[in-house]
Amino acid sequence: MTLNAHKAKMLIDKSFRISDIDPRIYGSFIEQLGRAVYGGIYELSHSSADEDGFRQDVIELVKELRVPIIRYPGGNMVSAYNWEDGIGPKELRPKRLDLAWNSLETNEVGTNEFAAWAKKVNAEVMMAVNLGTRGIDAARNLVEYCNHPGGTYWSDLRKEHGYTDPHNIKVWCLGNEMDGPWQIGMKTAYEYGRLAAETAKAMKLVDPSIELVSCGSSGSGMPTFPEWEAETLEHTYEAADYISLHQYYGNRDNDSANYLASTLDMDSFIKTVTAACDYMKAKKRSKKTMNLSFDEWNVWFHSNDQDKAIEPWSLSPPLLEDIYTFEDALLVGSMLNTLLKHSDRVKIACMAQLVNVIAPIMTETGGGIWKQSIFYPFYYTSVYGRGTALHSIVDSPKYDSKDFTDVPFLDQSVVYNEESEELVIFAVNRSLDTQLLVDVDIRSFEGYKLAEQIVLKNENPKAVNSINDEQVKPEKGNDSYIENGTLTAVLPKMSWNMFRLKKLEV
């Protein structure tokens, strides 16, 4: 422990409840894009492929992450996608131009195959429908195909295709990023709101048990944000169950202090969308509370230039294959903290994406598999961040950066699992050069001991992992201790930390 250290204080109490955490906050995303499917989750000729062509090494790593829900098939791709192309005998399925990603889509993997894969990794499917080039009819038919037990054209066709039992997909996205000029079939807020509301009506007539996600803004920087939310919710507030948020960050200016402060923008984004929802609730005199689905979030910028060199209409090209640094892992940890601190309204969240495409898991086509730096904060938060999110009172030194003021060096979230009598603190020290000592008042948790501290640290902010060299990996910390109702937590400079406390057995 050095004398050169920042000092902070935290107060945690069992009664400072934010919300029970919906496990779906640890969701992810697989789009028919790049090597996410072909060469990622699916590779017929791979040595680990199972009887359905799915890589078992990928299945095992996905299961480690305990991802409860996975969004599919897009993403930008869905806005020009005909779902019927991906069902029936594979040899009869058409090859199509994927206009979103300038690629060739063989449709070898479609709705049924993905639903079967999701079961293998213990996840539910979050299905998106095409509201770009299509609409009500295609969406209601897809719900019937997936969820109706039988005795109708589409449900019997599913049975004919070898899937006797319905997939029972319960969460559906009403299109994707329909405010974006890059989207095939971009809509104005009015056009989208009307189409989404009528599509929702038809889908829920087919299966009243489903939950629907209305498209929010594609990012906090969109010129129409938050007017898009206000106008679309005029139509979708009573029809949908959630509104979506999407956000990506990147250290494009090589300004680490400013980059690590990005979650202040994410926090503001969530608060603004929540306010728009609550305004509409008041305006409509509604008794319903609209919750949030943050169904695309991650770091995405490393691969932007290399993607420009991809040959058009390639088959499974290596698109969006960001290789993540140590500082990217810190930001991902902070983004997870932000989601947990808003778990009263954010009920679903999807890290975009899961395999190869801006992903925690990378594969070599025909070869091995490895964990990116961002795998680790997601893994520990998903595994140990289950229970009740607690609000903590924090007094932390702050700094200013290019785009942000009063940025706390300490970024944190707290999870209490009453059933297992476990208290978990996730903490990031944003300081680039100084250790942070945090005195945490835990008198409300009498008899708790420090069971484990996991630390992610590295002297090189740009350190990365590869299949042959894992430069960024967690280690056990041993500097922190509990004394007289206070946890003295030692956070190395630029570090992500997990402190897991357990009640002493009497």
C-alpha positions as CSV (number, residue, x, y, z in Angstrom):
1,M,0.0,0.0,0.0
2,T,1.5,3.3,-1.0
3,L,1.1,6.8,0.5
4,N,0.3,8.2,-2.9
5,A,-3.4,7.3,-3.0
6,H,-6.8,8.8,-3.4
7,K,-9.3,8.1,-0.7
8,A,-13.1,7.5,-1.0
9,K,-15.9,6.5,1.3
10,M,-19.0,4.3,0.7
11,L,-22.0,3.5,2.9
12,I,-24.0,0.4,2.2
13,D,-27.2,-0.7,4.0
14,K,-29.6,-3.6,3.5
15,S,-32.5,-1.1,3.4
16,F,-31.0,0.9,0.5
17,R,-32.8,-1.2,-2.1
18,I,-32.9,-0.2,-5.8
19,S,-34.6,-3.3,-7.2
20,D,-34.5,-7.0,-7.6
21,I,-32.2,-7.6,-10.6
22,D,-33.9,-9.2,-13.6
23,P,-31.4,-11.9,-14.8
24,R,-32.1,-10.8,-18.4
25,I,-29.9,-7.7,-17.7
26,Y,-27.0,-10.2,-18.6
27,G,-28.4,-10.9,-22.0
28,S,-26.4,-10.9,-25.3
29,F,-26.9,-10.7,-29.0
30,I,-26.1,-12.8,-32.1
31,E,-26.7,-11.2,-35.5
32,Q,-26.4,-12.9,-38.9
33,L,-23.3,-10.8,-39.4
34,G,-19.7,-11.5,-40.1
35,R,-18.4,-14.6,-38.3
36,A,-21.0,-14.5,-35.4
37,V,-22.9,-17.5,-36.8
38,Y,-20.8,-19.1,-39.6
39,G,-17.4,-19.8,-38.1
40,G,-18.6,-18.6,-34.7
41,I,-21.4,-20.6,-33.1
42,Y,-21.9,-22.8,-36.2
43,E,-19.1,-24.7,-38.1
44,L,-20.1,-28.0,-39.5
45,S,-16.5,-29.1,-40.3
46,H,-15.0,-28.1,-36.9
47,S,-13.5,-30.8,-34.7
48,S,-15.8,-29.8,-31.8
49,A,-19.0,-29.6,-33.9
50,D,-22.0,-31.5,-32.5
51,E,-24.6,-33.4,-34.5
52,D,-26.2,-30.0,-35.5
53,G,-23.0,-28.3,-36.6
54,F,-22.6,-26.1,-33.5
55,R,-19.2,-25.7,-32.0
56,Q,-19.2,-27.2,-28.5
57,D,-16.2,-25.2,-27.4
58,V,-18.3,-22.1,-28.0
59,I,-21.3,-23.6,-26.3
60,E,-19.2,-24.2,-23.1
61,L,-17.8,-20.7,-23.0
62,V,-21.3,-19.1,-23.5
63,K,-22.6,-21.3,-20.7
64,E,-19.8,-20.0,-18.5
65,L,-21.2,-16.5,-19.0
66,R,-24.7,-17.6,-17.9
67,V,-26.4,-15.5,-20.6
68,P,-30.2,-15.9,-20.0
69,I,-31.5,-14.3,-23.2
70,I,-30.0,-13.7,-26.7
71,R,-31.3,-11.3,-29.3
72,Y,-31.6,-12.6,-32.9
73,P,-31.2,-12.2,-35.9
74,G,-30.5,-8.5,-35.9
75,G,-29.6,-5.8,-35.7
76,N,-29.4,-3.9,-39.0
77,M,-29.6,-7.2,-40.9
78,V,-33.3,-7.8,-39.8
79,S,-34.6,-4.7,-41.6
80,A,-34.4,-6.4,-45.0
81,Y,-34.6,-10.1,-43.8
82,N,-37.3,-12.5,-45.0
83,W,-37.5,-15.0,-42.1
84,E,-39.1,-17.6,-44.4
85,D,-35.7,-17.9,-46.2
86,G,-34.2,-19.6,-43.1
87,I,-36.7,-22.4,-42.6
88,G,-37.3,-25.8,-44.4
89,P,-34.8,-28.0,-46.1
90,K,-31.4,-26.4,-46.1
91,E,-30.7,-27.4,-49.7
92,L,-33.7,-25.4,-50.9
93,R,-33.0,-22.2,-48.9
94,P,-32.1,-19.2,-51.1
95,K,-28.8,-17.3,-50.9
96,R,-29.5,-13.6,-50.4
97,L,-27.6,-10.3,-50.5
98,D,-27.4,-8.9,-47.0
99,L,-27.8,-5.2,-47.7
100,A,-27.0,-4.1,-44.2
101,W,-23.5,-5.6,-44.1
102,N,-22.7,-6.0,-47.8
103,S,-22.3,-9.7,-47.4
104,L,-23.7,-13.0,-48.8
105,E,-26.2,-14.8,-46.5
106,T,-26.7,-18.5,-47.2
107,N,-29.6,-19.0,-44.7
108,E,-28.1,-22.3,-43.6
109,V,-28.9,-21.2,-40.0
110,G,-32.3,-19.7,-39.4
111,T,-35.0,-19.5,-36.8
112,N,-35.3,-23.2,-35.9
113,E,-31.5,-23.8,-35.8
114,F,-31.0,-20.7,-33.6
115,A,-33.8,-21.7,-31.2
116,A,-32.2,-25.1,-30.9
117,W,-28.7,-23.6,-30.2
118,A,-30.2,-21.3,-27.6
119,K,-31.5,-24.3,-25.7
120,K,-28.0,-25.8,-25.7
121,V,-26.6,-22.7,-24.0
122,N,-29.5,-22.4,-21.5
123,A,-30.8,-19.2,-23.0
124,E,-34.1,-17.8,-24.2
125,V,-34.4,-16.2,-27.7
126,M,-35.3,-12.5,-28.0
127,M,-36.6,-12.4,-31.6
128,A,-36.6,-9.3,-33.8
129,V,-39.1,-8.8,-36.6
130,N,-38.5,-6.8,-39.9
131,L,-40.3,-3.5,-39.8
132,G,-38.0,-2.0,-42.5
133,T,-39.1,-3.7,-45.7
134,R,-41.9,-5.8,-44.2
135,G,-44.5,-5.4,-41.4
136,I,-47.6,-6.7,-39.8
137,D,-48.2,-9.8,-41.9
138,A,-44.7,-11.3,-41.8
139,A,-44.5,-10.6,-38.0
140,R,-47.7,-12.2,-37.0
141,N,-46.9,-15.2,-39.2
142,L,-43.5,-15.6,-37.5
143,V,-45.1,-15.6,-34.1
144,E,-47.6,-18.3,-35.2
145,Y,-44.7,-20.3,-36.7
146,C,-42.7,-20.1,-33.5
147,N,-45.3,-20.2,-30.7
148,H,-48.6,-21.7,-31.8
149,P,-48.9,-25.4,-30.8
150,G,-50.4,-26.7,-34.0
151,G,-53.5,-27.0,-36.2
152,T,-52.7,-23.9,-38.4
153,Y,-50.7,-23.4,-41.5
154,W,-47.6,-21.9,-40.0
155,S,-47.5,-24.0,-36.8
156,D,-48.0,-27.2,-38.9
157,L,-45.3,-26.1,-41.2
158,R,-42.9,-25.8,-38.2
159,K,-43.9,-29.4,-37.3
160,E,-43.3,-30.5,-40.9
161,H,-39.8,-28.9,-40.5
162,G,-39.0,-31.2,-37.6
163,Y,-39.9,-29.1,-34.6
164,T,-43.0,-30.6,-33.0
165,D,-43.0,-28.4,-29.9
166,P,-43.4,-24.7,-30.2
167,H,-40.3,-22.5,-29.5
168,N,-42.3,-20.3,-27.1
169,I,-40.3,-17.2,-27.7
170,K,-41.6,-14.6,-25.2
171,V,-39.7,-11.4,-26.0
172,W,-39.9,-9.8,-29.4
173,C,-38.3,-6.6,-30.8
174,L,-40.5,-4.4,-33.0
175,G,-37.8,-3.7,-35.6
176,N,-34.3,-2.3,-35.1
177,E,-33.0,1.2,-35.0
178,M,-35.7,2.6,-37.2
179,D,-34.6,6.1,-36.6
180,G,-31.2,5.5,-38.3
181,P,-30.5,6.7,-41.9
182,W,-28.3,3.6,-42.3
183,Q,-31.4,1.4,-41.8
184,I,-33.1,-0.3,-44.7
185,G,-36.7,1.1,-44.5
186,M,-35.9,3.9,-42.1
187,K,-39.0,5.5,-40.7
188,T,-40.0,8.9,-39.2
189,A,-41.2,8.7,-35.6
190,Y,-44.8,8.9,-36.7
191,E,-44.4,6.2,-39.4
192,Y,-42.6,3.9,-37.0
193,G,-45.0,4.5,-34.1
194,R,-48.1,3.7,-36.1
195,L,-46.6,0.6,-37.8
196,A,-45.1,-0.7,-34.5
197,A,-48.4,-0.3,-32.6
198,E,-50.4,-2.1,-35.3
199,T,-47.8,-4.9,-35.6
200,A,-47.8,-5.3,-31.8
201,K,-51.6,-5.6,-31.8
202,A,-51.5,-8.4,-34.4
203,M,-48.6,-10.3,-32.7
204,K,-50.4,-10.2,-29.3
205,L,-53.6,-11.5,-30.9
206,V,-51.6,-14.5,-32.0
207,D,-49.9,-15.0,-28.6
208,P,-51.1,-12.7,-25.8
209,S,-48.3,-13.9,-23.5
210,I,-45.4,-12.3,-25.4
211,E,-43.6,-9.2,-24.4
212,L,-42.7,-6.5,-27.0
213,V,-39.8,-4.0,-27.3
214,S,-40.4,-0.8,-29.1
215,C,-37.5,0.9,-30.9
216,G,-36.0,3.8,-29.0
217,S,-33.2,6.0,-30.3
218,S,-30.1,4.3,-31.8
219,G,-27.9,6.3,-29.4
220,S,-27.8,9.3,-27.2
221,G,-26.1,11.3,-29.9
222,M,-29.0,11.0,-32.5
223,P,-30.3,14.4,-33.6
224,T,-33.9,13.2,-33.0
225,F,-33.2,12.1,-29.4
226,P,-35.3,12.3,-27.2
227,E,-38.1,13.6,-29.5
228,W,-38.2,10.1,-31.1
229,E,-39.1,8.6,-27.8
230,A,-41.8,11.1,-27.1
231,E,-43.5,10.7,-30.5
232,T,-43.2,7.0,-30.9
233,L,-44.5,6.3,-27.4
234,E,-47.6,8.3,-28.3
235,H,-48.5,5.2,-30.3
236,T,-46.6,2.3,-28.6
237,Y,-46.9,3.1,-24.9
238,E,-49.8,0.7,-24.2
239,A,-48.9,-1.7,-27.0
240,A,-45.3,-2.4,-26.0
241,D,-43.7,-3.5,-22.8
242,Y,-40.2,-2.0,-23.1
243,I,-38.4,0.6,-25.1
244,S,-34.9,0.0,-26.4
245,L,-31.7,1.9,-26.0
246,H,-28.5,1.3,-28.0
247,Q,-25.1,2.7,-27.2
248,Y,-21.5,2.1,-28.1
249,Y,-18.3,3.9,-27.0
250,G,-14.8,4.1,-28.2
251,N,-11.5,5.7,-27.3
252,R,-11.0,7.3,-30.8
253,D,-9.0,10.3,-29.5
254,N,-6.7,8.1,-27.3
255,D,-7.9,10.0,-24.2
256,S,-8.2,7.4,-21.6
257,A,-9.5,9.7,-18.8
258,N,-12.3,10.9,-21.0
259,Y,-13.0,7.5,-22.4
260,L,-13.4,5.9,-18.9
261,A,-15.9,8.7,-18.1
262,S,-18.2,7.6,-20.9
263,T,-20.6,5.9,-18.6
264,L,-21.7,9.4,-17.3
265,D,-23.3,9.7,-20.8
266,M,-24.8,6.2,-20.5
267,D,-26.3,7.2,-17.1
268,S,-27.8,10.4,-18.6
269,F,-29.2,8.4,-21.5
270,I,-31.0,6.0,-19.3
271,K,-32.4,8.8,-17.1
272,T,-33.6,10.8,-20.1
273,V,-35.4,7.8,-21.7
274,T,-36.9,7.0,-18.3
275,A,-38.2,10.5,-18.0
276,A,-39.7,10.3,-21.5
277,C,-41.5,7.1,-20.5
278,D,-42.8,8.6,-17.3
279,Y,-44.0,11.8,-19.1
280,M,-46.0,9.7,-21.5
281,K,-47.4,7.7,-18.6
282,A,-48.6,10.9,-17.0
283,K,-49.9,12.3,-20.3
284,K,-51.9,9.1,-21.0
285,R,-53.1,8.8,-17.4
286,S,-51.8,5.3,-17.6
287,K,-51.3,2.9,-14.7
288,K,-48.6,1.1,-16.7
289,T,-44.9,1.7,-16.2
290,M,-42.7,1.3,-19.3
291,N,-39.4,-0.4,-18.6
292,L,-36.2,-0.3,-20.6
293,S,-34.4,-2.8,-22.8
294,F,-30.8,-1.8,-23.3
295,D,-30.5,-4.4,-26.0
296,E,-27.2,-3.2,-27.7
297,W,-24.3,-2.0,-25.6
298,N,-20.5,-2.4,-25.8
299,V,-17.2,-0.8,-27.0
300,W,-17.1,-0.6,-30.8
301,F,-14.4,1.3,-32.8
302,H,-11.3,-0.8,-33.2
303,S,-12.5,-2.5,-36.4
304,N,-14.0,0.5,-38.2
305,D,-11.1,1.1,-40.7
306,Q,-10.4,-2.6,-41.4
307,D,-14.0,-3.2,-42.2
308,K,-13.8,-0.8,-45.1
309,A,-11.4,-3.1,-46.9
310,I,-13.8,-6.1,-46.8
311,E,-14.6,-7.4,-50.3
312,P,-18.4,-6.8,-51.1
313,W,-20.7,-9.8,-51.0
314,S,-18.2,-12.0,-49.2
315,L,-19.4,-15.1,-47.3
316,S,-19.0,-14.7,-43.5
317,P,-16.3,-12.0,-43.8
318,P,-14.4,-11.0,-40.6
319,L,-16.5,-7.9,-39.9
320,L,-16.6,-5.9,-36.6
321,E,-13.8,-8.0,-35.1
322,D,-12.7,-5.6,-32.5
323,I,-9.7,-6.8,-30.4
324,Y,-10.3,-5.4,-27.0
325,T,-7.8,-3.7,-24.7
326,F,-7.4,-3.7,-21.0
327,E,-9.0,-0.2,-20.8
328,D,-12.0,-1.5,-22.8
329,A,-12.5,-4.1,-20.1
330,L,-12.6,-1.3,-17.5
331,L,-15.3,0.6,-19.4
332,V,-17.3,-2.6,-19.9
333,G,-17.2,-3.1,-16.1
334,S,-18.5,0.4,-15.6
335,M,-21.2,-0.1,-18.2
336,L,-22.4,-3.1,-16.2
337,N,-22.3,-1.0,-13.0
338,T,-24.5,1.6,-14.7
339,L,-27.0,-1.1,-15.8
340,L,-27.2,-2.4,-12.2
341,K,-27.7,1.0,-10.7
342,H,-30.7,1.4,-13.0
343,S,-32.1,-2.1,-12.5
344,D,-35.4,-0.6,-11.3
345,R,-36.1,0.3,-14.9
346,V,-33.6,-1.6,-17.1
347,K,-35.0,-5.1,-17.1
348,I,-33.3,-6.5,-20.2
349,A,-29.8,-5.7,-21.6
350,C,-27.8,-7.3,-24.4
351,M,-24.1,-7.0,-24.8
352,A,-23.6,-6.7,-28.5
353,Q,-22.4,-9.2,-29.5
354,L,-21.4,-12.6,-28.2
355,V,-19.0,-14.4,-30.6
356,N,-16.4,-12.9,-33.0
357,V,-18.5,-9.7,-33.8
358,I,-17.6,-7.1,-31.1
359,A,-17.6,-10.0,-28.7
360,P,-16.1,-11.3,-25.5
361,I,-15.5,-14.7,-27.2
362,M,-13.3,-15.1,-30.3
363,T,-12.7,-18.2,-32.5
364,E,-10.4,-19.2,-35.3
365,T,-12.4,-20.8,-38.1
366,G,-11.3,-24.4,-38.0
367,G,-9.2,-23.7,-34.9
368,G,-9.2,-22.6,-31.3
369,I,-11.1,-20.3,-29.1
370,W,-10.1,-17.5,-26.6
371,K,-11.4,-15.0,-24.2
372,Q,-11.2,-11.3,-24.9
373,S,-10.4,-8.8,-22.1
374,I,-14.0,-7.8,-21.8
375,F,-15.0,-11.4,-21.1
376,Y,-13.9,-11.1,-17.5
377,P,-16.0,-8.2,-16.1
378,F,-19.0,-9.6,-17.8
379,Y,-18.4,-13.1,-16.5
380,Y,-18.0,-12.1,-12.8
381,T,-20.9,-9.6,-12.9
382,S,-23.2,-12.1,-14.5
383,V,-22.3,-14.9,-12.2
384,Y,-22.2,-12.9,-8.9
385,G,-24.4,-10.0,-9.7
386,R,-27.7,-11.8,-9.0
387,G,-30.0,-10.7,-6.3
388,T,-31.0,-7.2,-5.2
389,A,-29.2,-4.0,-6.4
390,L,-28.4,-1.7,-3.5
391,H,-27.9,2.1,-3.6
392,S,-24.6,3.1,-2.0
393,I,-23.8,6.6,-0.7
394,V,-20.4,7.5,-2.1
395,D,-17.9,10.3,-1.4
396,S,-15.2,10.0,-4.0
397,P,-12.6,12.5,-5.3
398,K,-13.4,13.6,-8.9
399,Y,-11.7,14.8,-12.0
400,D,-12.7,16.7,-15.2
401,S,-12.1,15.5,-18.7
402,K,-12.6,16.8,-22.3
403,D,-16.3,16.0,-22.4
404,F,-17.2,15.5,-18.7
405,T,-16.9,17.3,-15.4
406,D,-17.0,15.9,-11.8
407,V,-16.1,12.4,-12.9
408,P,-15.8,10.2,-9.7
409,F,-12.6,8.2,-9.6
410,L,-14.7,5.5,-8.0
411,D,-17.4,3.8,-10.1
412,Q,-19.3,1.1,-8.3
413,S,-22.4,-1.1,-8.0
414,V,-23.6,-3.2,-5.1
415,V,-25.6,-6.5,-5.2
416,Y,-27.0,-8.2,-2.1
417,N,-28.1,-11.9,-2.3
418,E,-30.2,-12.4,0.8
419,E,-30.8,-16.1,0.1
420,S,-27.1,-16.9,0.0
421,E,-26.2,-14.2,2.5
422,E,-23.7,-12.7,0.1
423,L,-22.8,-9.1,-0.6
424,V,-20.9,-8.2,-3.8
425,I,-19.3,-4.9,-4.7
426,F,-18.1,-4.2,-8.2
427,A,-15.7,-1.3,-8.3
428,V,-13.7,0.5,-11.0
429,N,-10.8,2.9,-10.2
430,R,-10.8,5.4,-13.1
431,S,-7.5,7.0,-12.0
432,L,-4.8,6.5,-14.6
433,D,-1.9,6.7,-12.1
434,T,-3.1,6.6,-8.5
435,Q,-4.3,3.8,-6.2
436,L,-7.7,4.3,-4.5
437,L,-8.4,3.4,-0.9
438,V,-12.2,3.1,-0.2
439,D,-13.6,2.8,3.3
440,V,-16.9,1.0,3.0
441,D,-19.3,1.2,5.9
442,I,-20.8,-2.3,6.1
443,R,-22.2,-2.2,9.7
444,S,-25.6,-3.3,8.3
445,F,-23.9,-6.6,7.3
446,E,-22.8,-7.7,10.7
447,G,-20.8,-11.0,10.7
448,Y,-19.8,-10.8,7.1
449,K,-16.2,-11.6,6.0
450,L,-14.3,-10.9,2.9
451,A,-14.4,-14.2,1.0
452,E,-12.8,-13.1,-2.2
453,Q,-11.3,-10.1,-4.1
454,I,-10.8,-10.4,-7.8
455,V,-8.7,-7.7,-9.6
456,L,-8.3,-6.9,-13.2
457,K,-5.2,-4.7,-13.6
458,N,-2.4,-4.1,-16.1
459,E,0.4,-1.6,-16.5
460,N,-0.4,-1.3,-20.2
461,P,-3.9,0.2,-20.9
462,K,-3.6,-1.1,-24.5
463,A,-2.8,-4.7,-23.5
464,V,-4.9,-7.3,-25.4
465,N,-5.5,-11.0,-25.4
466,S,-4.9,-13.4,-28.3
467,I,-5.3,-17.1,-28.7
468,N,-1.6,-17.6,-27.8
469,D,-1.1,-14.8,-25.3
470,E,-3.5,-13.8,-22.5
471,Q,-2.1,-10.4,-21.3
472,V,-5.4,-9.4,-19.5
473,K,-6.7,-11.8,-17.0
474,P,-8.0,-11.6,-13.4
475,E,-6.0,-12.3,-10.3
476,K,-6.8,-12.6,-6.6
477,G,-6.3,-9.5,-4.5
478,N,-5.1,-9.7,-0.9
479,D,-4.7,-6.1,0.3
480,S,-8.2,-5.4,1.4
481,Y,-9.6,-6.3,4.9
482,I,-12.6,-5.8,7.3
483,E,-12.2,-4.3,10.7
484,N,-14.9,-2.8,13.1
485,G,-17.7,-2.8,10.5
486,T,-15.5,-1.2,7.8
487,L,-14.2,-2.8,4.6
488,T,-11.0,-1.1,3.6
489,A,-10.9,-1.8,-0.1
490,V,-7.7,-1.2,-2.0
491,L,-8.2,-0.5,-5.7
492,P,-5.1,-0.4,-7.9
493,K,-4.8,2.4,-10.4
494,M,-6.9,1.7,-13.5
495,S,-8.5,-1.4,-12.2
496,W,-11.8,-3.4,-12.1
497,N,-12.5,-5.1,-8.8
498,M,-15.0,-7.5,-7.3
499,F,-15.3,-7.8,-3.5
500,R,-17.4,-10.8,-2.4
501,L,-18.5,-10.9,1.2
502,K,-20.1,-13.8,2.9
503,K,-21.8,-14.1,6.3
504,L,-19.8,-16.1,8.8
505,E,-21.4,-19.4,9.7
506,V,-22.1,-19.6,13.5
